[in-house]
Amino acid sequence: MLKYLMSLSRKSKTAILIFIDLISSYIALYISIAILTTKLFFNVLEFPIIIFFVSILFIPVFLSTGLYRDILRFSGFNFILKIFYGTFIYGLIFYVFNYFILFFYGNLIIGILQPLLFFILILYSRLIIIFILKEKSTITKENIIVYGAGEAGYIISQKLNNININCFVDDDQNKINNKINNIPIYNSKDLKKLIDKFQVNFLLIAIPSLSLNRRNEILSKCYSYGIKVNILPTLDDLIMGNLKFTQYQFIPSDFVKRDIVWDKEKIYNFISNKIIFVSGAGGSIGSELSRQIIQMDPKILILYDNSEFNLFKITNQMNNYLKENKNCKVILKPILGDIVNINKLNVVFKKYSPNLVYHAAAYKHVNIMQNNKIESIRNNILGTYNLIKMSVSYNINNFIFVSTDKAINPTSVMGASKRVSEIILLNYFNTNKTKLSLVRFGNVINSNGSVIPLFQEQIKNGGPVTVTHPDVTRYFMSIAEAVGLVLESSIKSKNKDKFILNMGKPIKILDIAKKMITLSGHSNSLDKDNGDIKIEFVGLSPGEKMHEELTMDNNLVKTNHDYIFKDEYDDTIDANIEEIINDINEILENQNEDQVSLFFKKYINHCNLV
């Protein structure tokens, strides 16, 4: 029954509270009359006016004072003051009416006694409800240690009832040996001892201002201690009780995020009041480009994508941003279209005359493209060529192509298609003002098809977690960081530039799998008998490499940004672009997949397709 009542809507719960208060009002009235008349039993219907009055007066008063807006299971002691305030106003109105109308036979004491008893009954009814809810919550309580004895930690101890905080730990020596809500505060250096002492397997980091390096240090410690970890959500979530501590919420960017700063003022000046075209606007990179570009106040933002669903999602996000930011006057133009359809592109470019093109549209999944080779060259290569051609024809200022580390010494059809796209861009002859450039980087965290969401799903289902090879590595960067650097790179573009993002050191996929399993509260093992979740090695798929590369010969030149380099490798080819496109059209016409490998080997040096 309690579970059913807690599942009711807010309006239904309010109606139940009003009913409880109505009964309390009647009981208070009955007791008051019994005291004044010295009769234990009497016919209460002899007083119809006063019954009617106590039945309706408290409702508008309590509603106006916000007494029914409190969430009881998260209420602190201040709710007592709110009840007193509400019943005091009710009692004052009740007394005034009783004084002037004299509907209780001239006895004014009823105007004091009934509200006083009413207050006591309401208070006790609320305390009983809170007690029941708290007793229920102890069934699912989880013992935790909170890292951070500040305001956020205080709110957690005050508002949330589904956890049992054994102690706080903090770096601030001035807080050590003090208490918050009678919960002791210890030195963060003693974290391991405290974990063993209290037998907890969960840590909550509750310091919103914690530096990135310090947070990563704590995460590394938790990984070595084998406990679950969570990071404080928004204070709104805390207050509304939306956070549950029964499951770890993995934050993958914590393992790769860096303190990257880009010049937002220059980016703003570069983009503001311009007409921006984003291809693949609904994809992982394209959608983040759209989110960051709209904040730079472009004149028109053209969202171009061939997926109706993805276009719908990003358009909704952009519209929500405009609703929340009334001063932003960006005109959105969501367009459903294929970059291979040059006639459609021509119509769009002619109508809107974009100033900047960010080309993020691509088929990028290695395994899928291995089995759809013709589609890979049709979309990735021919589509890129069409966009370059349109951009040059309409004299746009800048064309920025989003490339990938898989384009270097490609072993997959997807990587080879991106490499040929790079070659076309770098060898495209143009005499007008259009600046053509590319930005090459590795994997981005949580992109569509990324390994990390796959691991999360596998851990959720109890495993096994599948890793291709124990030694396989990949470069990683957060989507927001990568896109911010793409925007920064576009400012630096002169023409035919190849910008390479500093991805840091490659990360072993096996290490990521182990960390995710351990920080989710499980043990991992290559043998299921020795761990909760087994890690299985499934072998490299056709086209996958053990280690990706970002350059052909590491001939990199520094820019004035620590995370952006220029690749000086000579990409000049003997063939002309028309020859490449003619070969592609022949393949598309014949639909002969055997020609695809020959095509790539013809135009790419060091191409080792599987």
C-alpha positions, 0 to 999 in steps of 0.5 A: 500500500505504501509503495502504491501511495508513493507512486501516485502523482503529486496532485493525488498526494496533495489531495490525500494530505488535504483529506487528512487535514480535513479529518484533523480539523474535525477532530480538533473542533470536536475536542474543542467543543467537548472541552468548552461544553464539558460533554464527551458525547454530543451531536456535532451537527448542532453546529453546522455553520462552524463545521462548514467554516473549518471544512473550507477555511484551511484549504486556501490558507495552506495552499497560499502558504505553500504547505502542500508544496513540500516533499515530505521525505526530504523535509527538514525541521523548517517544515514545523515553522511552515505548519505553525505559520499556516495554522496561525493565519488560519487561526487569526481568520477563524478568530476574527470571524468568530468575534464578529459573527458570533456563530458559536454562541458568543464563546471566543475561546473556540477561536484559539483552542481549535486552531491550537489543537489543529496545529498539533494534529497536523504536526503529528500527522506529518511526523508520522508520515515522515517516520514511515517514509524514513523507516521504509528507506532504511530497507534500501539504504546504502552505506557511503562515504562523502568526499567533501564536507562543504555546502553540497555535503550538508545538503546531501546529509539533510535532504536524502534519506536513501543513503547512510553517510558513515562519515565525511572526508575532506582535504581542508584541515580546518574541518577535520574532527568536526561534524555535519549533522552529527556525522564526523569529518575525517582527513581525506588521507585516511580514506583507505582506513575509513573504507575498511573501518566502515565496510563501505563500497561506495564513495560520493564526491561532493565538491563541485569546485574540485579541480580536474587533477584532484578529481582524477587522483580520487578516481584513481584511488577509488579504482585501486580500492575497488569501490564504486564512485559517483560525482555530485549532480546538480543541486536541483537534483539533490533537492528534488531527490532525483539521485539514486545511489544504488548504481554507479554512473560512469563518467567516461570523460573523467579518464581523458578530460584535460584542462583545454582552453580555447579562445572563445572570443576569437571563435565568437568573432569568427562565427557571429553574424555568419551563415553556417552550414553543418553537414551531418548535424545530427551525428556525434560531432555534428550535433556538438558543433551545432550546440557550440556554434549556436552559442556564438550567435551566427546569423543562420545555422543550417542543420543538414543531415540525411537522417530524419530522426537525428535531424529531429533531435538536434533541431529540438535541442536547438529550439530549446536553447533558443527558448531559454536564451531569448536574446539569441536571434539565430535563424535555424534551417533544418534541412533533410538532405544527402551530401551525395545529392549535388542538386539539393546542395546547389539549391541550398547554397544558392538560397542561403549563401553560407560563409562557413561549412563544417563538414562532419557527415560521414559513414564511420563505423569500420565493421559496417563499411567493410561490408558496404564498400560502395556506399562508403566511397559514395557517401564519404568520398563523393559527398565530400567532393560535392561539398568542396565543389559547392563551397568553392563555386559559391566562394564561401570563406572557409571549408573545414573537413572533420577527418579521422586517425583511421585515414593514416595508413588505412587498413579499413574501407572507412579509413581509406574513404576518409584518406581519399577525401583528404587527398581530394581536399588537399589537391583541389584546385581553386583560385578564389577566396575559399580556404580548404582545411581539415582537422584530424583526430582520434576517437571521441568519448560517447560518440555513436558506436563508441566502445564505452557505451557498449561496455556500459551496456555489457556491464549492466547486463552482467557481462561479458565485456568484450575487448578485441585484443589485450594490447589494442590501444586508441586515442580518446578525447571528449566530444566537447573538447574535440569540437572546441578545437575544431572551431579553434582550428578553423580560425587558423586556416589559411588554405590546404592546412592539416590540423592534428589535435593533440590526443595525448597518449593512446589508452589501452581498451583493456584498461578502460574495461577494467576501470569501468567494471571495478568502479561499477562495483564489480570485480573483473577477471579473464576467468569468470570463476574469479570475478563478477564480470568476465572480460572476453577477447574476441579478436580484431575485426576485419579492417581494425588496427592494433594502434591508430596513427595521427600522421604519416611521418610525425612531421608536425609543426606547433601552432600557438595552441598546445593542443593543435598541430599542423601536419607538413606531410606532402600529400601531392598526387600525380592524378587529378581530381577528375580522374578520381571522381570518374573512377568512383562513378564507374564503380557506382555504375557497375556496383562492383565491390572488387573494384573498390580495393583496387581503387584505394590502392591506386590513390593511397600510398601505404594502403593495407586493406584487409 
